[in-house]
Amino acid sequence: MEVRGLPLEDYKEDMERCVRCSHCKHVPYVPLARVDRNFRDVCPSVAKFNWHSFSGGGKMITAYALLLNRIDYTPTLEKVVYQCQMCGACDVACKVQMDIEPFETMLELRARLVENGVFPAELMPIVDWLKKEDNMMQKPKAERGKWAAGLQLKDLSKEKAEVAFHVGCRFSFDSELWQVARTAATLLTNAGVDVGIFGMDETCCGGRAYELGFQGEFIKYMDHNIEAWRNAGVKTIITPCSDCYATFKAWYSRYGHREFQVLHVLEYLERLIKEGKIKLRKNIPMVVTYHDPCHLGRLSEPYLYSSPGKPYITPKKKVLGTMLIHEPPKPWRRGANGIYDPPRNILKSIPGLKLVEMYRIREYAWCCGAGGGVKDTYPDFAIWAAKQRIREAKAVGAEALVTACGWCERNFKDALEEMDEKIRIYDVVELVKEAIE
């Protein structure tokens, strides 16, 4: 299968321009008065393993050494590259000072390792199952539509609708989270939205495969989903899954696909609340804090540059023989334009609910720990990162930790089973349901 990514070599100049400033490790330029010193780290990998190679800058050096044949494909290299949530925090922090692409480099570094057969063995059954059953959860495809039993939603494999509700792999197969997907779909239909689902014919978005380095599988699912939406006459894609949202909004746009409106369900619910089509009347006296999912926040910015069939990188030139600039200027993705306000606006609309903010929020939010394949390959590391976030939520006095991502919710719940802390975990959609009933 053709892989249409950019070769690692195209980021060589970025590797050379990394000045080892360590911005990629911490929340940059934030006054100490606002940030508890226990919550200044932004990169889970370097915070956990305390070695520069695990940071964004360290991976730039690693990629450079690999290009120059100074290191080999070893188990140590595999650990450095894959003990990383691919959360993008290092990239956002880097761009405060430098216009280089650590996240893009890391994507291509993983693709290079996969090409050479170097990746955690735990990924192989997951990818094999993806190829067979079209999901990342190692579940039979025939069970994919069970979450929607009894909802009487349009079947987009047979009918047409303006809106496709793409529930995603996690919500499809994690029965403990089905209530989030069912509630979201019901709220849409009750508001008169012409919405349908593909049910058991829904396939993975491909985003996790992309982040793991399996670019060929990503291309396969991107092409399939685009064709399916066109055939169903869909104009808008709504999803409750933050991973799917970033994939459709960002990764697909990188390959030139912008014909569909892509919305996270919270964007649509915020609109319905403002229009008075959803009324939040029930009082919920509780102090909550909101966790920004990486894929709904900093990773969801669409690419404003692309070329047909493959990603596009803007040309560069040297000024005064030394400094590299992009010409024409490159529209940078800095993470600030993600989906941050809709979930907060919804929470503030719920009577009795008090929203308090954690120290690391919006584009500098700490990852839940489940991303980049870490939940599957290094589960102890995933739980460690989730525990750090739960402790941060408790530190600001929250009684509940609220998010908008099934992967985050699952990892937080798994972490709580190993902790003495008492805090409730919600999806924003679950609180909306409570406030309506």
C-alpha positions in Angstrom: 0.0 0.0 0.0 1.3 3.5 -0.9 2.3 5.6 2.1 1.9 9.2 1.4 3.6 10.8 4.4 6.6 13.0 4.4 10.0 11.3 4.7 11.9 11.8 7.9 14.6 13.5 5.9 12.3 16.5 5.2 12.6 17.4 8.9 16.4 17.3 9.0 16.7 21.1 9.1 14.3 21.2 12.1 16.4 18.6 13.9 19.5 20.8 13.3 17.7 23.9 14.5 16.7 22.5 17.9 18.7 24.5 20.5 18.1 22.1 23.4 16.3 24.9 25.3 14.1 22.4 27.2 10.9 24.4 26.6 9.4 21.1 25.4 9.5 19.8 29.0 7.6 22.4 30.9 4.8 24.9 30.7 6.7 27.9 29.2 6.7 31.4 30.5 4.0 30.9 33.1 4.6 32.8 36.4 5.4 30.6 39.3 2.7 32.4 41.3 0.0 30.8 39.1 1.5 27.3 38.7 2.1 25.0 41.6 5.7 23.8 41.2 4.4 20.2 41.4 2.4 20.8 38.2 4.8 22.5 35.8 5.8 19.5 33.7 4.1 19.3 30.3 5.8 16.1 28.9 4.7 12.9 30.7 7.7 10.9 29.2 10.5 13.1 30.5 8.7 13.7 33.8 8.4 9.9 34.3 11.8 8.8 33.0 13.8 11.9 33.8 16.2 11.6 30.8 16.5 14.1 28.0 16.1 11.5 25.2 12.5 11.0 26.2 11.6 14.7 25.7 10.6 16.3 22.4 14.0 17.8 21.9 15.6 14.5 22.8 13.7 12.7 20.1 14.8 15.4 17.6 18.4 14.5 18.5 17.5 10.8 18.2 16.0 11.2 14.8 19.0 13.2 13.6 21.4 10.5 14.9 19.3 7.9 13.1 19.5 9.8 9.8 23.3 10.2 10.1 23.6 6.4 10.8 25.1 7.1 14.2 22.7 4.8 16.0 21.0 1.5 15.1 17.5 0.2 15.4 17.7 -1.1 19.0 15.3 -2.0 21.8 16.5 1.1 23.6 15.5 3.3 20.6 12.1 1.5 20.5 11.5 2.4 24.2 12.5 6.1 23.7 10.2 6.5 20.7 7.2 4.6 22.0 7.2 5.5 25.7 5.5 8.7 24.5 1.8 9.6 24.4 2.2 11.7 21.3 0.2 14.3 23.1 1.7 17.2 21.3 2.5 19.3 24.4 6.2 19.4 23.5 5.3 20.8 20.1 3.1 23.6 21.5 5.6 24.6 24.1 8.4 24.6 21.5 6.5 26.9 19.2 6.5 29.6 21.9 10.1 30.2 21.0 11.0 28.1 17.9 9.2 27.6 14.6 10.1 23.9 14.2 8.1 20.7 14.1 8.9 18.2 16.9 5.5 16.5 16.6 5.7 16.0 12.8 9.2 14.7 13.3 8.1 12.2 15.9 5.3 11.0 13.6 7.8 10.3 10.8 10.3 8.8 13.3 7.7 6.2 14.3 6.8 5.6 10.6 10.5 4.9 10.0 10.7 2.5 12.9 7.6 0.6 11.7 9.2 0.5 8.2 12.2 -1.3 9.7 10.1 -3.6 11.9 11.0 -1.9 15.2 8.0 -1.3 17.5 6.6 -2.8 20.6 5.4 -6.4 20.1 2.1 -5.6 21.9 1.1 -3.5 18.8 1.2 -6.3 16.4 -2.1 -8.1 17.5 -3.8 -4.7 17.7 -2.8 -3.8 14.1 -3.6 -7.3 12.9 -7.0 -7.0 14.5 -7.5 -3.5 12.9 -6.8 -5.0 9.5 -9.3 -7.8 10.1 -12.1 -6.2 12.1 -11.7 -2.5 11.5 -11.2 -1.4 15.1 -8.4 -0.8 17.6 -10.2 -2.6 20.5 -9.6 -6.2 19.4 -13.3 -6.8 19.2 -15.5 -8.5 16.5 -16.7 -6.0 13.9 -20.2 -7.5 14.2 -20.5 -6.1 17.8 -19.7 -2.5 16.7 -23.3 -1.3 16.6 -24.5 -2.8 19.9 -24.1 0.5 21.7 -27.1 1.9 19.6 -29.5 -0.9 20.2 -33.1 0.5 20.4 -32.2 4.0 19.4 -33.8 3.8 16.0 -31.2 5.8 14.2 -30.9 6.0 10.5 -28.6 3.3 8.9 -26.3 5.2 6.6 -25.3 2.1 4.8 -28.9 2.0 3.5 -30.2 5.6 4.0 -29.0 9.1 3.5 -28.7 11.8 6.2 -27.1 15.2 6.5 -25.2 14.3 9.6 -23.1 11.2 10.3 -22.7 10.3 14.0 -19.3 8.6 14.1 -19.0 7.0 17.6 -15.5 5.7 17.3 -13.8 2.5 18.5 -13.6 3.2 22.3 -17.3 4.2 22.6 -18.4 1.4 20.4 -16.8 -1.5 22.4 -16.4 -0.2 25.9 -19.9 -0.9 27.3 -19.2 1.1 30.5 -19.1 4.2 28.3 -22.0 3.4 26.0 -24.2 5.8 28.0 -22.1 8.7 26.7 -22.6 7.7 23.0 -26.3 6.9 23.5 -27.0 10.1 25.3 -25.2 12.2 22.7 -27.1 10.6 19.8 -30.4 10.9 21.6 -29.8 14.6 22.4 -29.2 15.2 18.7 -32.3 13.3 17.4 -34.5 14.9 20.1 -33.3 18.3 18.8 -34.4 17.4 15.3 -31.0 16.7 13.7 -31.1 14.6 10.6 -28.5 12.1 11.9 -27.5 8.5 11.0 -24.9 6.0 11.9 -23.1 3.2 10.0 -23.5 0.8 12.9 -21.5 -2.4 12.4 -20.3 -0.9 9.1 -18.6 2.0 10.8 -14.8 1.7 10.6 -11.9 3.1 12.6 -10.9 6.7 11.9 -7.3 5.5 11.4 -5.9 8.1 13.8 -4.3 5.8 16.3 -2.6 3.8 13.5 -1.2 7.1 12.2 0.2 8.0 15.5 1.7 4.5 16.0 3.6 4.8 12.7 1.3 2.6 10.5 0.7 5.2 7.9 -0.5 2.8 5.3 -3.4 1.7 7.5 -4.3 5.4 8.2 -4.5 6.1 4.5 -6.7 3.0 4.0 -9.3 4.1 6.6 -9.2 7.8 5.6 -10.0 6.9 2.0 -12.7 4.4 3.1 -14.4 6.9 5.4 -14.3 9.8 2.9 -16.0 7.5 0.2 -18.6 6.2 2.7 -19.6 9.8 3.7 -19.9 10.8 0.1 -22.0 7.8 -0.8 -24.3 8.6 2.2 -24.8 12.2 1.2 -23.3 13.4 4.5 -22.5 17.1 4.9 -21.5 17.1 8.6 -19.6 14.6 10.8 -20.3 14.7 14.5 -18.4 12.5 16.9 -18.2 12.2 20.7 -14.6 10.8 20.4 -11.8 13.3 20.7 -9.4 11.0 18.9 -11.8 10.7 15.9 -12.4 14.5 16.0 -8.7 15.3 15.7 -8.2 12.7 12.9 -11.1 14.0 10.8 -10.4 17.7 11.5 -6.6 17.7 11.4 -5.1 14.6 9.9 -7.6 14.4 7.0 -7.2 18.1 6.3 -3.5 17.5 6.1 -4.2 15.4 3.1 -6.5 18.0 1.5 -9.9 16.6 2.7 -12.0 19.6 3.8 -15.4 19.0 2.1 -17.1 17.9 5.3 -17.9 20.0 8.4 -16.4 18.2 11.4 -17.8 18.9 14.8 -17.3 17.4 18.2 -20.6 16.6 19.8 -19.9 19.3 22.5 -19.7 22.0 19.8 -23.2 21.0 18.6 -24.6 20.7 22.1 -23.3 24.2 23.0 -25.2 25.5 19.9 -28.4 23.7 20.9 -28.2 25.1 24.4 -27.7 28.6 23.1 -30.7 28.2 20.8 -32.8 26.9 23.7 -33.4 23.5 22.1 -31.7 21.9 25.1 -32.7 23.4 28.5 -30.5 22.7 31.5 -32.8 23.1 34.5 -31.8 20.6 37.2 -29.5 21.9 39.9 -26.2 19.9 40.3 -24.4 21.3 43.4 -20.8 20.1 42.7 -17.3 21.5 42.2 -15.8 20.2 39.0 -12.7 20.7 37.0 -12.3 20.1 33.2 -9.6 18.0 31.6 -8.7 19.1 28.1 -8.2 16.0 26.0 -5.1 16.3 23.8 -7.0 15.4 20.6 -9.9 17.8 21.3 -7.5 20.6 22.3 -4.0 21.2 20.9 -4.1 18.4 18.3 -7.4 19.3 16.7 -6.3 22.4 14.8 -6.8 21.7 11.1 -3.8 22.0 8.7 -4.2 25.0 6.5 -1.7 23.7 4.0 -1.8 20.5 2.0 -1.5 19.1 -1.5 -3.5 16.4 -3.2 -2.6 12.9 -2.1 0.1 13.8 0.4 1.1 16.3 3.1 2.7 19.5 2.0 5.7 21.3 3.5 6.2 24.9 2.7 9.5 25.9 0.9 12.3 27.4 3.0 15.1 29.8 2.2 18.1 31.2 4.1 18.3 34.8 5.1 21.8 36.3 5.3 23.1 32.8 4.6 22.2 31.5 8.1 18.6 31.9 9.3 15.9 29.7 7.7 12.5 31.1 6.9 9.4 29.8 5.2 8.5 31.5 1.9 5.6 31.9 1.6 5.0 32.1 5.3 3.7 28.9 6.9 0.4 28.9 8.8 1.6 27.3 12.0 -0.4 25.0 14.2 0.3 26.2 17.7 -2.5 24.4 19.6 -4.3 27.5 20.7 -7.2 27.1 18.3 -8.5 23.8 19.6 -11.9 23.1 21.2 -11.5 24.7 24.6 -14.5 27.0 25.2 -17.5 24.8 24.3 -17.1 22.3 27.1 -16.4 25.0 29.6 -19.4 27.0 28.4 -21.7 24.0 28.8 -20.5 23.3 32.3 -21.0 26.9 33.3 -24.6 26.6 31.9 -25.5 23.9 34.4 -27.3 25.3 37.5 -25.4 24.8 40.7 -22.2 23.5 39.1 -19.0 25.3 40.0 -16.0 25.0 37.5 -12.5 25.4 38.9 -9.5 25.2 36.6 -6.4 23.0 37.1 -2.9 24.5 36.7 -2.2 23.0 33.3 -5.1 23.8 30.9 -6.0 24.4 27.3 -3.0 23.9 25.0 -0.7 23.2 28.0 -3.0 20.5 29.5 -1.3 17.4 30.9 -2.1 14.3 28.9 -4.4 11.6 30.6 -1.7 9.1 29.7 -3.7 6.8 27.3 -2.5 8.3 23.9 0.1 7.2 21.4 -0.4 3.5 22.1 0.9 3.8 25.7 -2.3 2.4 27.1 -1.7 -0.8 25.2 2.1 -1.1 25.3 3.1 0.5 28.6 -0.1 0.4 30.8 1.8 1.2 34.0 3.1 4.4 32.4 -0.4 5.3 31.2 -1.8 4.8 34.8 1.0 6.9 36.3 0.2 9.8 34.0 -3.5 9.6 34.9 -2.7 9.6 38.6 -0.8 12.8 38.2 -3.8 14.5 36.6 -6.2 13.2 39.3 -3.9 14.6 42.0 -3.9 17.9 40.1 -7.7 17.9 40.1 -7.8 17.2 43.8 -5.2 20.0 44.4 -7.7 22.6 43.1 -10.5 21.3 45.2 -12.5 19.5 42.6 -15.1 16.8 43.6 -15.3 15.6 40.0 -13.0 15.4 37.0 -14.8 16.0 33.8 -13.6 15.4 30.2 -14.8 14.9 26.7 -12.9 11.8 25.6 -13.6 8.1 26.1 -9.9 7.2 26.2 -9.4 9.8 29.0 -12.4 8.7 30.9 -11.4 5.0 30.7 -7.8 5.7 31.8 -8.9 7.9 34.7 -11.3 5.3 35.9 -8.6 2.6 35.7 -6.2 4.8 37.6 -8.7 5.5 40.4 -8.9 1.8 41.1 -5.3 1.9 42.3 -5.6 5.1 44.3 -7.0 6.1 47.7 -8.4 9.4 46.2 -12.1 9.9 46.0 -13.2 11.8 42.9 -15.9 11.2 40.4 -15.2 10.9 36.6 -17.6 12.2 34.1 -18.0 13.0 30.4 -19.5 16.5 29.8 -22.4 14.7 28.0 -23.2 12.7 31.2 -23.6 16.0 33.2 -25.8 17.5 30.5 -28.1 14.5 30.7 -28.3 14.9 34.5 -29.1 18.6 34.2 -32.0 17.9 31.8 -33.6 15.0 33.8 
